[in-house]
Amino acid sequence: MSDDKQLSPVEHIKLESNYLRGSIAESLADDLTGAIADDDTQLTKFHGFYQQDDRDLRSERKTAKLESHYQFMVRMRLPAGVLTPEQWLAVDDIARRYANNTLRVTTRQTFQFHGIFKQRLKPLIQALDAVDLDTRGGCGDDNRNVVANTNPQRSALHAAVHDWSDRISRHLLWKSRAYDELWLDAPVSSEPDHEPLYGKSYLPRKFKVAIAIPPENDVDLFANDIGLIAITGDDGELAGFNVAIGGGMGMTHGELDTYPRLATVIGFAPLDQTLAVVETLVAIQRDHGDRENRKHARFKYTIDDHGVDWIHDQLDERADLRLDKARDYHFDRNGDPLGWVEGDNGKWHLTLFIENGRIADFDDNGTAHYGQYQGPAGYKLMTGLRELAKIHTGQMRLTCNHNVIIADVAEADKSAIEELVAHYGLDDGSKNSTLRYSAMACVAFPTCGLAMAESERYLPSLISKLDDVMSDAGLSGDAIVVRMTGCPNGCARPFLGEIGFVGKAPGKYNLYLGAAHDGSRLNKLYRENIGEDEILAELTPIIERYAEERDDGESFGDFVVRTGIIAETTEGRFFHDNVGSPEPA
């Protein structure tokens, strides 16, 4: 750890917080403001929520000499995105009672509630606790929600991987009594508090773990600090995991020493070593991650600064762990197959498309929450999913691509599910294209304080224009992975888009090309700071050329690299090299 004088301000806040308590209780009790104290905004992230304000109203409120329209985003912890129908109904009710009457499926298989006022935070968290759900570790410098493969054709293997996601999540959860005391009215103990894994400083930055079952990479495994690739034995049972380390999407515009990085596979761990390997890797980052410069504090930089061999040495010295050689595996794609699939246990699973993860009821004008969100006119998505949960007896699952799975449906129950799906138009393919199914955006405006440009509210209209380009090129049925974020922090994993857009300023985006369709290669900057007209002008001839010149089965990302339209990114450290269109060979 850095010398105390070199610690970043956030490190001091954590050290002085009394294990994440700070002055949160006093902030919640202060009725003179809708905000909480500045230092507490760092601590509440560990409890699962961010302070935000409605940026659409900033100018108006400033003119009226009013404080910002403060509100909060609350994010749940939901390992592998699995919940019961009863829990779904509770979450739906909580969104309507305490939030803005919408739900947001995140790219990490959980829910975010938006538009929550300070006085509603505690009752919301207590309502989640009543159905065995929580927000602990939803954000903050700790391990975030553990994600896992959700496409459940191989039912027994999926169940095993879900169990591992829950075990890892519970094992890496921060242990301070602050959560129970602040939100659940637990009595204050006279015994000293402690954090057996994290200590008083917790981690230098956020930490993410994912589990994938080949050939599906629907979790974008290589974008995580630790990625566990499920390996089966000759009997088809889970034997252990290939371990990949050092993934992360975030970077900063103009700072070339920041970059996205894909995780590096370093070996195979049998099941009896998996938890120890994960814990030891977290401890390595705890002790050696950069606590001075938060832009250099993710595990990916620790690895690149010291090298993979050093990681192996650390595993050996700390826990006598020596990974075996990585086992063979193969990924096909990183999207979700929509519609019905049958699991090997005879149960059926229905994956429903949720555009950008926003679950709401849209009025006859196609708006929700006072016009803040747009969707198909009269589309009662939130109501339809609520009605499904009322009759469903299996699981509800969230995916890392913003979609929802109605899982474990018996053959006899399929017709009742299909009737509701048809009634509410939940699988109406006529209103969506393959391109739209493969697209994903972050929240951005109006609530994210980091957003530089629109994302969730803009991508649907841009996709409609790109659909026309695809149709004219004869590619209406083709999938190209499109990702958009309002800033370079990478919440919707834009650097894994075959076409990626990253906000630079209002109405302006950096355009990235060339990621792999299966999530195994980063894209690269092609054009900088361009608006919609320029985006369409740049992409139209490339898409037309792709239609005419691609090889059989060749993905768009592979095509633009093979034909020299964009240089290949081989490692995160080389993300900024050879930016733009290279000279033809």
N, C-alpha and C positions, 0 to 999 in steps of 0.2 A: 504494500500500500504506500501511496505517496506520503511524504512528510506532511504534517498537519498544516503547515503554512501554504502548501501547494494544493490543498483540497479545493474542489469547486464549491461554490455556495450551497449547492444541493447536498453535498456530502456533509457539510456542517449542520444543515437542517435535520438530516437523518440522525446524526450522532446526538444531537440535542433534543430529540423528539420524545424521549422516554418510550422507546419501542413503538413509534408511530402514533402516539397520542397527541403530541404537540398541544396546541390550544384549540383543537377541533371542537370540543364540547362548548367552549366559550364562543367560538365562531357561530355555531349552530344556534346558540341562545341569543345572539345579537339581532334584534328585530329592526334595527335602524338601517340595515343594508341587506340587499339580497345576496351579497357576496360573503366569502369567508376570508380570513386573514391570508396575506400573500404566502407566508411560509406554509400554512396549512394546505394550500393548493397543491404543494408537492406531496404532502403526506396522504391526502385523501385519495391519490391515485392508487396507493397500496390497498385501500379499502374498496376500490372498484369504480371510482368516479372522477370526472374532470369538471372543473368549473369552466363554463363557456358564457357567451352572450350572443344575442341575436344580432348578427352583423348587418342584416337588412335594416335594422332600426337604429344603428349607431348615430348616423347624422341627425336623424329626426330627434332623438332623445338628447343629443348634445345641444342642439339648437334650443330645445325646451329646458335646458339646464337640469336634466334628469340624469341620474346615474345609468350606466349601461343596463340593458335588460338581462340581468344575470339569470342563468339557469344552469342545469347540470346534466351531463350525460353519464348514465350508470351502465356499467358493463358487467354481465354475469360471468361467473366461473362455471363452465359446463363441459367437463371432460368428454372429448369425442362427439360433442354436440347431441347427446342422447337425453331425452326426457320422456316422461310418461304423458299420456293424454291429459291426465288430471293436472300435471304440472303445466302443460301448455295452456289449459284453461285458466289457471291461476296467473300465469304470465300475461295472458291476454287481458285479464281483468285488471291487473296492476297497471298495464299500459294505459288503459282507459280511465282509471281512477287517479293515478298519480303522475302520469307523463302526458305526452301530446297526442294520445289516441292512435299512435302508430308504434310498430316494432321494427327494429333493424337487425336482420341477420348479418353477422359480421363475417369477415374472411377468416376468422378463427373459430368458427362453429359455435358461436354463442349469440346471445341477444344483447343489443344496446337499447336502452330507453332514452329518449331525448325530451327536452323541454321540461325538466323537473325543477320546481322551485325548492329553495333550501328547506322550507318547512316540511316538505314531503319526502325528503331523503330517508329519514328514520322509519316512517311507516312503510315506505316501499321496501326497504331492506328487511324489516320485520315480516312483511307479507311474503317475501321470498323464503325466509327462514321457516315459515309455517308449512311450506311444502318441500322442505329439505333442499333448498337452493340457496346460493350465497353469491357474494360479489368479491370475496376476499381474493386478492391477487389478480383481479381483472385488469389492472393497470399497475404501474409502478416499476421500481428497480428490483424485480423479483421474477420468478418464473410465472409466465402468463398461462392462459388456458392451453392445456395439452390437446392437440388435435390429432385425429386418427381417421383412417380410411372409412368411408361410410357406404360405399357401394357394395351391397351385402349378398352377392351371389354365393359366396363361400361362407355360409352362416356360422359354422363353428369357429373358423379362423377369425371372422369379424368379432365374434364374442370374446375370443381370447385377446385380441388387440384392444378392444374396448376396456377389458379388465386391466390391461397394462397401462392404458392412458389414465385410468382412474388411480391406479397404484402410484404412478409417477407424480400425478397431480397432488395427491395427498402427501406424498413423501416430501415434495419440494415446496409445500405450502408454508407460508410464514406462520409462526406459532404464538406470537404475542397475544396476550389476552385483550389487547386494545379493541379488537373488532367486537368481541362479546360485550365488553363494558360500554362502548360508545353506542352501539346499535341495538343490542339485545337486552340491555338493562341488567347484565350480569353484575353481581356484587364485586366491588373492588377488593382484590386480595391484598393481604399484608405481606405475602411472600414476594420476593424479588422476581421480576419477569426476566425472560431470556429468550434467545433465538439460537437453538443448537446448531443450525447450519449457517444461517446468514450473519449472526452477530449483530452489533448495533448499527453497522453501516450498510447492511443488506448487500445487494449487488451494485456494481458500478452503473449498469444500465439494465434495461429490460432483457429478458431471456426467454427463448421460445423453443418448445419441443414438439416434434411431429412424428407420427408413425404412419407408414404407408405399407400396403399389401400389393406387391407387384402382381399384374402389370398396371395397376391403377396408381397414378400419382396425383389424385384429386386433392391432396393436401399441399401441393407444391413443396414437397419435402426438403428440397435443397435451399429453400429460402429461410430455413430455421437454424438456430444456434446448434441444436442437436436434432438430427434426423435419424430415425430408426427404421430400417428397411426389413420388413418381416421375411424371414427365411424358414421354409418348411423342410422337414426331414422326409425320408423315403415313405413314411407312413402318412404324409400329408398334414401332420400336426406341426404346430409352431415349435421350431427348434432354437430360435434366437434371432438376433438382429445384426445386420450390417450397420455399423455406426458411422454416421456422417456428421462432421462438425464445421461450424464457422459460417453458416448462411446468414444473410441479413440484407434487407432491401434498401435501407435508408442511406441517403447521401445529402450533400448540400450543394446547391447551384454555385458554380464558380470556384469551389474548393476541391482541387484535383486529388488531394490526399484523402478525400472521402469517396466511397464508392460502394455499390452493391456487390455482394459476393455470394456465390453458391457454395454450399457445404461440400467438404472434401471427405470422401469415404476413407476411413482409416483402418478398418478391420471388422471382424465379426466377434460378437459377444454372445455366448450361450445364455440361456434364460437365467441360470443361477448367478450370473455375473452382471446382468443388465442393470439392475438398480444401483449397484456399487459403481459401475462405470458412469452412469448418468450423474450420480451424486458427486463423484470425484471430478468430473468435468466442470460441474457447477462450482465446486470449491476452487478449482484452478482459476476460473474467471473471477471469483470472489477475491482471491489473493493477488492476482496479477493484472486484472483489468485496470484501465486508466481511470483514476479518480480525480484527475486534474482537468482533463479536457473531455467533456461529455460527447463531443462529436467523434472522439476517438476511443470511446469506452465500450463498444460492443465486442463480443467474443471474437468476431472475425478479425479485428485488428490485433487482438492479443495473439491469435494464431499466426497471422502474417508477420508480426514483429518478432516472434520467437521461433516459428517453424513447427511443422507437424512432428518431426523427430523429438523435439522438446516436449510436446504433448505426450508422446509415448513414454518418455522418461519420467514425466510427472505422474502418469498413471501407475507406473512401476514403483516409483519411490513412495508415493502416498498410500497406495492400497494393494501393492503386489499384483497389479493387473497387467496382463500381457494379452492383447487381442490376437486372435487367430487371423489368418488371411481372409479377406472378404470373400463371401460366396457369390456365385453368379446370380444375376437378377436382370430383369428387363422391364422398362416402363413403356407403355404405349401412348398415354395421353395424360393431360392434367385437368380435363373437364369432367362433367357429370353426364352419363347417359340418361336421358330423360325418358319418362314413361314407365311401364311395368317391366320388372325383371323377376324371375323366380329364383329363390335361394335353394341351396342343395338340401334344405330341410323341408321343402315343399311349401314354405310360406312365400307370399308375394310382397313386393316392395315397389311403391309408386313414387318416382321422383318428379316433383313439380317445380317449374321454373318461377323464380321470384326475381324480377328485374332489379338489379342492384341491391337486393336484399330488403327493400322497403315494403313492409306489410302494412297495408292501410285499406280503408274503404274510400274509393274515389267517387266523387259526385257526378252529376250528369255533365258537368263541364270538364271532367277528368282531373279534378284537383282534390287534395286532402290537406288537412290542417291549415285552413285559411289560405289555400292556394300555394302553400310552400312546396308541396310535392305534386308531381304530375304522373298520371297513369291513364289507362283506357277509360273512357267515359262510362260511368255507371258500374265500374268493376268493383265488386264487393269481395275483395281478396281476404281481408281480415275476417269478415263474417263467414266466408266459405271455409276457411281453415278452422275457425272456431266450431262450426257445425261438424266438420270432419272429426275433430277431437272428441266431440260429444258421443260419437258412435264407435270410435276406434278402440280396439282392445289391445293393440300392440304397442310399438314405440313410435315416437316422433323424432326425427333426426335432422339436424342442420348440417349443411355441407360447407366446405371452405370456398365454394363458388357461389354462395348466397342462396342456395336452393334448399328445399324442404323435402324430406322423404317420409312418406307414410309407410312405416315398416312393419313387417311381421303380420301381414294380412292373410287370414285363412281363405282358401278357395271359396268357401261358402259366403264369405263376407265381401268379396270383390264387387259384386253387383251393387251393393248399398253404397260403397265408396265411390264407384263410378257414377252412380246417379247424382250424388252431391257434387262431384267434380264437374259433371256436365252442366248441372243446374247453375253453378256459379262461374262456369267458363274457365276453370282453373288450368285446363290443359288445351286451350283453344289455340292450336298451332297456326291457325290462319292469321292471327294477329302478331305473330313473331317469326323472325327469320333465324336461320342457322347462325348467322353472324351475331344476332342479338343474343341468342342463347349462349354464345361463347364470350360475351363481353362482360366487363365488371368495372365498377367505379367505386371510389371512396365517397364519404359523406361530403367533405369540403364545405362550401357555403350552404347555409348561412351561419352554422354553429361552430365549425372548427376554426380555432384561432390561428392555425398554421396555414390555412388555405390561401393560395395566391390566385387561384382561378376556380371556376365552377367545375364540378365533376359529376356527382350523382344527378343534379338537375339539368346538366347539359348533354351528357353522353347519349341518352336516348334519341335526341333529335339529330345528333351527328350520325348515329348508327342508321337512322332512316335515310340519310343522304348517301352514306356508304352502301346501304342496301341497293340503292339505285345503280351505283357504280358496279356492284357485284352482279346485279341482274343483267345490265347491259353487256357485261363480259361473259355471260353464261355461267356464272358461278353461284347462282342463288342457293344451291344446296350444299355449298362448301363451308367448312368451319375454319375461320381464322381467329386466333385468340387475340382479343382486343382488351387492353387494360388502360384505365385513365385514373389519374390522381390529381388533386388540386395543388400538390406540393411534392417535393422530392423525398419525403419521408417514407413513401412506398407502401401505404396501408393496403392498397388493392394490388400489390405486387406488379407495378407497371413495367419493371425491368425484365419480367418474364412474359411480356406480351409479344406475340409476333408483330403486332403493331401496338406501340405504347405511347401514351400521351401523358406528359407531366406538366402541370401548371407552372407558368413563369410569371404571368401577370394577368389581370382581367382580360379574358378573351384570347390569351396567347399561351401557346404550349410548345414544349420541346417534343419533337417527333422521333421516336426510337423504332428501329426495325431489327429483325433477325433473331429473336429468341426461338428456342426449339419448341415444337408443338407438345412435347412431353415434359416441359419444364426443366430440361437438363442443360440449357445454355442461355446465357444472358443476351439481351439485345444490345444495341449501340446507338448513340445519337446520330441521327441522319440530318435533321434540319432543326434549327433553334429559333424559338420565339416567333412562331407563326400562328396566324388566325385561321378561321374556317376555310376561307377561299383558298388560301395557300395550301392548307392541309389537303383539300380535295384535288387541287391542281397537282400536287406532288404524288398523291397516292393513286390517282386514276390511271396514269400510264403504267405504273408498276403493276397494278392489279390486272390491267389488260395484257401486259406482257406475261404475267404469271399464267393467265388463262391459255395463252398461245404456246408457251415454251416449257411448261413444267413437265417433269418426268412423271411417269405413272406413280401415283401414291405419294408424290412429293408435297410436303407441307409448304406453306407460304414462307415461314421462317427459314427453312432449309434452302428454298429457291433463291431468296434475295442474297443469301451468303454464297451459294454456289455460283451464281451469275455475276458476282462482284458488285452488286448494287450497294452492299454494305459489308464492311470488314467483320470477321468473326471475332467475338469476345471469347477468349480461351480461359481467362481467369479474371476475377474481380479487379486485381491490381492493374489489368490492362484494359479496363472498361473505357477509359478516356483516350486510349491510343487509337490512331488512325480514324478519328471521328469523321463521320460524313461518308460521302460516296467515294470509294477508292478509284484510282485510275483503272480503266479496263486492262485486263491481262494481255 
